Each structure stands twice: as C-alpha cells, then as structure tokens.
Amino acid sequence: MTGGLAVKSFEELMALKERIGREEATDEIKIMVGMATCGISAGAKPVMKALMAFVEEQGLKQVKVKQTGCIGICRLEPMFEIFEPGGERTTYVDMTPEKAVEVLEAHLLHHHVIEKYTIGAYD
C-alpha cells in the first residue's frame, strides 16, 4: 500500500514514482531534523526551534523545516539534512542551536557549506 493505494504491478509502481517526482519537483528547500529518541535526547528540539525561528525571521518562504525519524548515526546527533532543489543533500551533525543558525546563515543566505559541521568531516 502506498498512500492508501494498492500498487498491483511494476508499471503502476513506476507511474506512481513519476507522479510523486513531478509533485515534489519544486524550488522548495527542505530541512529535515532527526527527531527520533536519539536526536531528542541529544538536543534536537532546541535545534529545530532555532532553525524554525531563523527561517521565519529571514522570511525564507521557500524553506520548510520538518522533522523526520532517525537519520542513522545516533552518535552524531543532533543532526539535520538540507535538501535543495535538484536533489543535492547536505547532512550537518553534532548541532547546537547556535551552530544551526550559523549553518543556515552560511548555507541558505551565502550558499556556503560549513564543511567542519558536515557528516563528511566525521568519516
């Protein structure tokens, strides 16, 4: 079942995938905050509040802050991912509310990734 619809064939699945892709093809930037138990216990709620406040204060209508479940690396929580139009994704880890605001200012306003806060810096 997908969204209440029964997919009965591979062709129906591919048509559904194409339709969803068209629906999601926007200029919207999504910020997904890991809010599973691990994220919440590490401090994700204040990070999410800081992200939402920054987006509102800056009037960034194309940016949506949403919560998601576990992103997958609990020891690096709190973390969030920025999904940009075109499919580019950046994962920021070990966040605090202050770091989160610093990241959004650099990433969204100045188009600069702060590498030292990305998951790549911890690999």
DRENLO-64261 format. One line per field, with one value per residue: residue number from 1; residue in three letters; x, y, z of N, C-alpha, C, O in turn. Coordinates in Angstrom, 2 decimals. Example, Ala and Ser with C-alpha at 12.3 -4.5 7.8 and 13.67 -1.06 7.14 Angstrom:
2
i	1; 2
aa	Ala; Ser
n.c1	13.19; 12.85
n.c2	-5.69; -2.25
n.c3	7.80; 7.08
ca.c1	12.30; 13.67
ca.c2	-4.50; -1.06
ca.c3	7.80; 7.14
c.c1	13.20; 12.90
c.c2	-3.30; 0.03
c.c3	7.80; 7.87
o.c1	14.24; 13.41
o.c2	-3.32; 1.14
o.c3	8.46; 8.04
END
This chain:
123
i	1; 2; 3; 4; 5; 6; 7; 8; 9; 10; 11; 12; 13; 14; 15; 16; 17; 18; 19; 20; 21; 22; 23; 24; 25; 26; 27; 28; 29; 30; 31; 32; 33; 34; 35; 36; 37; 38; 39; 40; 41; 42; 43; 44; 45; 46; 47; 48; 49; 50; 51; 52; 53; 54; 55; 56; 57; 58; 59; 60; 61; 62; 63; 64; 65; 66; 67; 68; 69; 70; 71; 72; 73; 74; 75; 76; 77; 78; 79; 80; 81; 82; 83; 84; 85; 86; 87; 88; 89; 90; 91; 92; 93; 94; 95; 96; 97; 98; 99; 100; 101; 102; 103; 104; 105; 106; 107; 108; 109; 110; 111; 112; 113; 114; 115; 116; 117; 118; 119; 120; 121; 122; 123
aa	Met; Thr; Gly; Gly; Leu; Ala; Val; Lys; Ser; Phe; Glu; Glu; Leu; Met; Ala; Leu; Lys; Glu; Arg; Ile; Gly; Arg; Glu; Glu; Ala; Thr; Asp; Glu; Ile; Lys; Ile; Met; Val; Gly; Met; Ala; Thr; Cys; Gly; Ile; Ser; Ala; Gly; Ala; Lys; Pro; Val; Met; Lys; Ala; Leu; Met; Ala; Phe; Val; Glu; Glu; Gln; Gly; Leu; Lys; Gln; Val; Lys; Val; Lys; Gln; Thr; Gly; Cys; Ile; Gly; Ile; Cys; Arg; Leu; Glu; Pro; Met; Phe; Glu; Ile; Phe; Glu; Pro; Gly; Gly; Glu; Arg; Thr; Thr; Tyr; Val; Asp; Met; Thr; Pro; Glu; Lys; Ala; Val; Glu; Val; Leu; Glu; Ala; His; Leu; Leu; His; His; His; Val; Ile; Glu; Lys; Tyr; Thr; Ile; Gly; Ala; Tyr; Asp
n.c1	0.84; 0.52; 0.22; -2.48; -3.21; -3.39; -0.74; -0.45; 1.15; 4.37; 4.42; 2.43; 3.70; 5.94; 4.63; 3.47; 5.77; 6.80; 4.73; 4.85; 7.42; 7.04; 5.27; 6.91; 8.85; 9.94; 10.94; 11.48; 13.26; 14.14; 14.51; 15.38; 15.00; 16.46; 14.46; 14.12; 14.18; 16.90; 17.88; 16.27; 16.97; 19.58; 19.36; 17.82; 15.35; 15.67; 17.41; 15.81; 13.86; 15.44; 16.18; 13.67; 12.92; 14.92; 14.40; 11.84; 12.34; 14.03; 12.36; 12.18; 10.46; 10.55; 11.76; 11.35; 11.05; 11.17; 10.36; 11.92; 12.38; 14.86; 18.00; 20.21; 22.82; 23.39; 25.30; 26.16; 24.18; 22.61; 21.25; 20.74; 19.38; 19.83; 17.93; 18.16; 16.71; 16.88; 18.08; 20.41; 21.97; 22.87; 24.32; 24.30; 25.94; 26.16; 24.97; 24.16; 21.85; 23.07; 25.11; 23.44; 22.07; 24.26; 24.99; 22.68; 22.68; 25.11; 24.76; 22.16; 21.86; 24.31; 25.20; 27.14; 28.72; 29.38; 31.92; 33.21; 31.17; 29.77; 28.68; 30.65; 33.04; 33.35; 33.82
n.c2	-1.19; 2.19; 5.34; 4.78; 3.54; 0.62; -0.91; -2.70; -3.63; -3.58; -1.55; 0.19; 0.97; 2.36; 4.44; 5.72; 6.51; 8.35; 10.26; 11.19; 12.25; 14.42; 15.95; 16.63; 18.15; 21.04; 24.41; 24.36; 24.26; 21.80; 21.20; 18.67; 17.51; 15.30; 13.61; 11.39; 9.24; 9.22; 11.61; 13.56; 13.19; 14.04; 16.70; 17.75; 19.12; 21.91; 22.67; 22.37; 24.30; 26.62; 26.55; 26.85; 29.37; 31.00; 30.69; 31.81; 34.45; 35.41; 35.39; 33.30; 31.92; 29.77; 27.77; 24.90; 23.60; 20.50; 17.60; 14.41; 10.86; 8.73; 9.51; 7.99; 7.82; 7.76; 8.64; 11.05; 12.90; 15.94; 16.20; 17.47; 17.52; 19.22; 19.54; 20.40; 22.00; 19.97; 17.87; 17.84; 17.08; 17.93; 16.93; 17.92; 17.66; 16.93; 19.19; 22.34; 24.83; 27.30; 26.64; 25.68; 27.98; 29.39; 27.67; 27.80; 30.50; 30.67; 28.60; 28.92; 31.69; 32.57; 30.60; 28.70; 25.86; 24.73; 22.95; 21.72; 21.04; 19.08; 15.73; 14.50; 15.43; 13.84; 11.31
n.c3	0.00; -0.81; 0.26; 0.70; -1.61; -3.55; -5.10; -7.95; -9.96; -11.63; -13.51; -12.55; -10.21; -11.23; -12.55; -10.36; -9.01; -10.88; -10.88; -8.21; -8.23; -9.99; -8.45; -6.33; -7.48; -7.02; -6.18; -3.59; -0.52; 1.71; 5.12; 7.10; 10.26; 12.50; 14.63; 16.23; 19.14; 19.87; 18.72; 19.97; 22.66; 22.53; 22.06; 19.93; 19.82; 20.74; 18.68; 16.39; 16.96; 16.83; 14.11; 12.87; 13.85; 12.70; 9.94; 9.81; 10.78; 8.78; 6.64; 4.78; 2.61; 0.83; 2.20; 4.12; 7.30; 8.71; 10.65; 11.02; 11.34; 12.76; 11.47; 11.23; 12.38; 15.39; 17.27; 16.31; 16.65; 17.76; 14.46; 11.14; 7.81; 4.78; 1.99; -1.27; -4.20; -7.08; -5.94; -4.35; -1.27; 2.02; 5.01; 8.27; 11.38; 14.96; 16.16; 17.68; 18.91; 18.31; 16.45; 14.45; 13.55; 12.57; 10.48; 8.80; 8.09; 6.64; 4.69; 3.49; 3.03; 2.02; 0.36; 1.09; 2.23; 5.44; 6.00; 8.24; 9.94; 8.69; 7.87; 6.44; 7.53; 9.69; 8.85
ca.c1	0.00; 1.24; -0.71; -3.83; -3.45; -2.74; 0.04; -0.65; 2.10; 5.57; 4.05; 1.74; 4.72; 6.73; 3.76; 3.37; 7.07; 6.87; 3.78; 5.40; 8.55; 6.52; 4.69; 7.98; 9.78; 9.68; 12.14; 11.47; 14.39; 13.65; 15.44; 14.82; 15.67; 16.32; 13.73; 13.87; 14.56; 18.32; 18.02; 15.63; 17.77; 20.84; 19.09; 17.27; 14.22; 16.13; 17.98; 14.69; 13.26; 16.36; 16.05; 12.36; 12.96; 15.76; 13.67; 10.76; 12.92; 14.61; 11.31; 12.56; 9.21; 10.81; 12.42; 10.44; 11.72; 10.31; 11.02; 11.95; 12.83; 16.30; 18.75; 21.01; 24.10; 22.96; 26.40; 26.38; 23.01; 21.53; 21.64; 19.68; 19.79; 19.25; 17.66; 17.98; 16.15; 17.86; 18.46; 21.61; 21.69; 23.99; 23.98; 25.04; 25.91; 26.63; 24.48; 23.58; 21.07; 23.97; 25.71; 22.38; 21.86; 25.47; 24.88; 21.65; 23.14; 26.11; 24.27; 21.00; 22.00; 25.57; 25.46; 28.43; 28.63; 30.39; 32.41; 33.58; 29.96; 29.09; 28.96; 31.91; 34.15; 33.44; 34.09
ca.c2	0.00; 3.46; 6.45; 4.28; 2.94; -0.67; -0.96; -4.09; -4.05; -2.77; -0.38; 1.10; 1.50; 3.34; 5.60; 6.39; 7.16; 9.52; 11.27; 11.77; 13.07; 15.68; 16.70; 17.12; 18.98; 22.46; 25.12; 24.31; 23.69; 21.10; 20.92; 17.55; 17.40; 13.98; 13.75; 10.12; 9.30; 9.57; 13.02; 14.35; 13.13; 14.75; 18.13; 18.15; 20.06; 23.30; 22.89; 22.57; 25.61; 27.64; 26.52; 27.42; 30.80; 31.64; 30.70; 32.79; 35.79; 35.79; 35.40; 32.32; 31.21; 28.55; 26.81; 24.21; 22.82; 19.38; 16.58; 13.06; 9.89; 8.55; 9.68; 6.79; 7.77; 8.34; 9.28; 12.38; 13.73; 16.27; 16.42; 17.77; 17.47; 20.23; 19.03; 21.53; 21.63; 19.28; 16.64; 17.90; 16.94; 18.14; 16.50; 18.61; 16.81; 17.44; 20.55; 23.09; 25.90; 28.32; 26.11; 25.56; 29.31; 29.67; 26.86; 28.33; 31.77; 30.40; 27.70; 29.44; 33.09; 32.82; 29.42; 28.16; 24.72; 24.74; 21.57; 21.14; 20.57; 18.06; 14.33; 14.16; 15.77; 12.81; 9.99
ca.c3	0.00; -0.88; 0.38; 0.63; -2.91; -3.76; -6.33; -8.38; -10.98; -11.75; -14.30; -11.64; -9.30; -11.96; -12.78; -9.08; -8.78; -11.78; -10.38; -6.97; -8.65; -10.53; -7.34; -5.46; -8.25; -6.73; -5.77; -2.12; 0.21; 2.90; 6.21; 7.84; 11.55; 13.11; 15.88; 16.90; 20.55; 19.98; 18.41; 21.01; 23.89; 22.29; 21.98; 18.63; 19.92; 20.66; 17.35; 15.46; 17.26; 16.30; 12.66; 12.51; 14.15; 11.70; 8.67; 9.93; 10.90; 7.49; 5.63; 3.74; 2.31; 0.07; 3.09; 5.03; 8.34; 9.06; 11.45; 10.49; 12.34; 12.89; 10.23; 11.13; 13.10; 16.66; 18.00; 15.74; 16.89; 16.84; 13.08; 10.17; 6.41; 3.89; 0.65; -2.17; -5.50; -7.90; -5.25; -3.53; 0.15; 2.93; 6.36; 9.33; 12.57; 16.25; 16.13; 18.79; 18.30; 17.78; 15.21; 13.45; 12.98; 11.78; 9.27; 7.90; 7.55; 5.61; 3.64; 2.76; 2.62; 1.30; -0.48; 1.52; 3.14; 6.51; 5.93; 9.54; 10.61; 7.87; 8.17; 5.78; 8.41; 10.73; 8.24
c.c1	0.88; 0.23; -2.16; -4.18; -2.73; -2.03; 0.08; 0.34; 3.32; 5.27; 3.34; 2.73; 5.54; 5.90; 3.60; 4.65; 7.19; 5.95; 4.31; 6.58; 8.11; 5.96; 5.78; 8.97; 9.41; 11.00; 12.25; 12.75; 13.82; 14.79; 14.77; 15.65; 15.39; 15.70; 13.30; 14.33; 16.01; 18.53; 17.44; 16.47; 19.10; 20.63; 18.49; 16.12; 14.68; 16.76; 16.87; 14.03; 14.13; 16.27; 14.76; 12.35; 13.78; 15.02; 12.56; 11.31; 13.47; 13.58; 11.59; 11.37; 9.44; 11.47; 11.40; 11.27; 10.73; 11.08; 10.93; 12.38; 14.35; 16.97; 19.81; 22.33; 23.90; 24.07; 26.69; 25.17; 23.37; 22.06; 20.43; 20.28; 19.08; 19.16; 17.36; 17.34; 17.25; 18.43; 19.71; 21.22; 22.97; 23.53; 24.91; 24.84; 26.44; 26.23; 24.06; 22.70; 21.96; 24.64; 24.66; 22.11; 23.06; 25.40; 23.86; 22.07; 24.14; 25.50; 23.15; 21.19; 23.24; 26.01; 26.83; 28.18; 29.74; 30.85; 32.67; 32.37; 29.24; 29.48; 30.27; 33.13; 34.36; 33.75; 35.54
c.c2	1.25; 4.58; 6.02; 3.63; 1.61; -0.65; -2.43; -4.56; -3.12; -1.48; 0.64; 1.74; 2.58; 4.61; 6.41; 7.14; 8.43; 10.63; 11.96; 12.67; 14.41; 16.56; 17.32; 18.03; 20.46; 23.13; 25.18; 23.68; 23.06; 20.91; 19.85; 17.33; 16.01; 14.10; 12.40; 10.27; 9.74; 11.05; 13.91; 14.36; 13.87; 16.26; 18.62; 19.15; 21.51; 23.64; 23.16; 23.93; 26.74; 27.72; 27.21; 28.93; 31.56; 31.77; 31.74; 34.22; 36.30; 35.84; 34.45; 31.41; 29.88; 27.46; 26.23; 23.38; 21.76; 18.41; 15.24; 12.13; 9.85; 8.69; 8.59; 6.73; 8.48; 9.09; 10.69; 13.31; 14.90; 16.56; 16.81; 17.72; 18.58; 19.62; 20.22; 21.07; 21.00; 18.06; 16.70; 17.89; 17.16; 17.76; 17.18; 17.84; 17.54; 18.91; 21.05; 24.16; 26.98; 27.87; 26.05; 26.90; 29.69; 28.94; 27.46; 29.66; 31.55; 29.66; 28.35; 30.86; 33.34; 31.64; 28.81; 27.03; 24.85; 23.30; 20.95; 20.63; 19.48; 16.66; 13.90; 14.46; 14.70; 11.43; 9.59
c.c3	0.00; -0.83; 0.27; -0.70; -3.00; -5.11; -6.76; -9.42; -10.97; -12.50; -13.43; -10.67; -9.99; -12.25; -11.50; -8.76; -9.62; -11.30; -9.13; -7.30; -9.20; -9.42; -6.47; -6.18; -8.06; -6.43; -4.25; -1.58; 1.47; 3.88; 7.08; 9.11; 12.12; 14.49; 16.45; 18.35; 20.72; 19.72; 19.50; 22.28; 23.75; 22.14; 20.68; 18.73; 19.90; 19.30; 16.35; 15.70; 16.70; 14.78; 12.21; 12.74; 13.10; 10.37; 8.70; 9.97; 9.57; 6.36; 4.48; 3.44; 1.59; 0.93; 4.05; 6.01; 8.79; 9.94; 10.76; 11.62; 12.39; 11.53; 10.10; 11.87; 14.43; 17.38; 17.48; 15.88; 17.81; 15.43; 12.25; 8.77; 5.65; 2.50; -0.24; -3.47; -6.35; -7.21; -4.41; -2.05; 0.94; 4.32; 7.35; 10.63; 13.80; 16.42; 17.52; 18.15; 17.67; 16.48; 14.09; 12.77; 12.11; 10.44; 8.30; 7.30; 6.41; 4.42; 2.82; 2.25; 1.76; 0.43; -0.19; 2.53; 4.18; 6.69; 7.29; 10.32; 9.83; 8.29; 7.56; 6.64; 9.48; 10.17; 8.41
o.c1	1.86; -0.55; -3.00; -5.32; -1.58; -2.65; 0.57; 0.39; 3.29; 5.80; 3.60; 2.60; 5.81; 6.43; 3.59; 4.61; 7.65; 6.33; 4.22; 6.73; 8.72; 6.15; 5.59; 9.84; 8.66; 12.05; 13.03; 13.26; 13.10; 15.89; 13.74; 16.83; 14.24; 16.32; 12.24; 14.83; 16.32; 19.30; 18.06; 16.66; 19.69; 21.60; 18.65; 15.93; 14.14; 16.66; 16.97; 13.69; 13.60; 16.27; 14.76; 11.82; 13.37; 15.03; 12.37; 10.81; 13.38; 13.89; 11.26; 11.27; 8.63; 11.70; 10.67; 12.09; 9.61; 12.31; 10.00; 12.70; 15.02; 16.56; 20.26; 22.90; 24.22; 23.80; 27.41; 25.15; 24.35; 23.16; 19.28; 21.49; 17.90; 20.16; 16.40; 17.40; 18.40; 19.18; 20.06; 20.29; 24.03; 22.48; 26.13; 23.73; 27.08; 27.06; 23.68; 22.81; 21.63; 24.71; 24.97; 21.95; 22.88; 25.73; 24.15; 21.82; 24.02; 25.70; 23.19; 20.72; 23.23; 27.08; 27.58; 27.52; 30.90; 30.25; 32.38; 32.54; 28.19; 30.48; 30.94; 34.15; 35.41; 33.94; 35.94
o.c2	1.33; 4.76; 6.79; 3.21; 1.49; -0.39; -3.29; -5.75; -2.04; -0.42; 1.84; 2.92; 3.62; 5.72; 7.64; 8.28; 9.46; 11.80; 13.18; 13.73; 15.44; 17.78; 18.41; 18.61; 21.03; 22.49; 25.97; 22.70; 23.71; 20.51; 20.10; 17.01; 15.59; 14.63; 12.29; 11.33; 10.53; 11.69; 14.90; 15.40; 14.28; 17.02; 19.79; 19.95; 22.31; 24.77; 24.09; 24.63; 27.71; 28.81; 28.03; 29.68; 32.63; 32.83; 32.48; 35.10; 37.49; 36.28; 34.75; 30.29; 28.97; 26.35; 26.97; 22.56; 22.06; 18.42; 14.96; 12.58; 10.83; 8.06; 8.28; 5.65; 9.67; 10.09; 11.44; 14.39; 14.83; 17.09; 16.53; 17.85; 18.85; 19.22; 20.96; 19.89; 21.44; 17.29; 15.69; 18.57; 16.66; 18.21; 17.05; 17.43; 18.59; 19.75; 20.28; 24.38; 27.52; 28.64; 26.34; 26.96; 30.26; 29.51; 27.61; 29.91; 32.16; 30.06; 28.33; 31.19; 34.21; 31.68; 28.46; 27.23; 25.06; 22.52; 19.77; 19.86; 19.00; 16.45; 13.02; 13.79; 14.65; 10.48; 8.51
o.c3	0.74; -1.77; -0.20; -0.90; -2.57; -6.14; -6.02; -9.74; -10.38; -12.16; -13.55; -10.34; -9.39; -12.20; -11.53; -8.29; -9.13; -11.31; -9.00; -6.71; -8.90; -9.43; -5.92; -5.54; -8.86; -6.43; -3.71; -2.12; 2.22; 3.51; 7.70; 9.05; 12.21; 15.41; 17.07; 18.74; 21.61; 20.44; 19.90; 22.90; 24.75; 22.11; 20.34; 17.82; 19.13; 18.84; 15.54; 14.75; 16.17; 14.21; 11.29; 11.92; 12.65; 9.75; 7.73; 9.28; 9.28; 5.26; 3.33; 3.94; 1.70; 0.44; 4.71; 5.59; 9.20; 9.97; 10.00; 12.71; 12.08; 10.56; 8.99; 11.98; 14.57; 18.05; 18.14; 15.29; 18.55; 15.26; 12.59; 8.57; 5.87; 1.91; 0.00; -3.81; -6.34; -7.81; -3.79; -1.62; 0.57; 4.77; 7.29; 10.96; 13.70; 16.77; 18.40; 16.94; 16.62; 15.52; 12.94; 11.55; 11.03; 9.40; 7.11; 6.12; 5.34; 3.27; 1.59; 1.16; 0.88; -0.17; -1.10; 3.55; 3.83; 7.44; 7.49; 11.27; 10.27; 8.97; 8.10; 6.50; 10.11; 10.93; 7.96
END
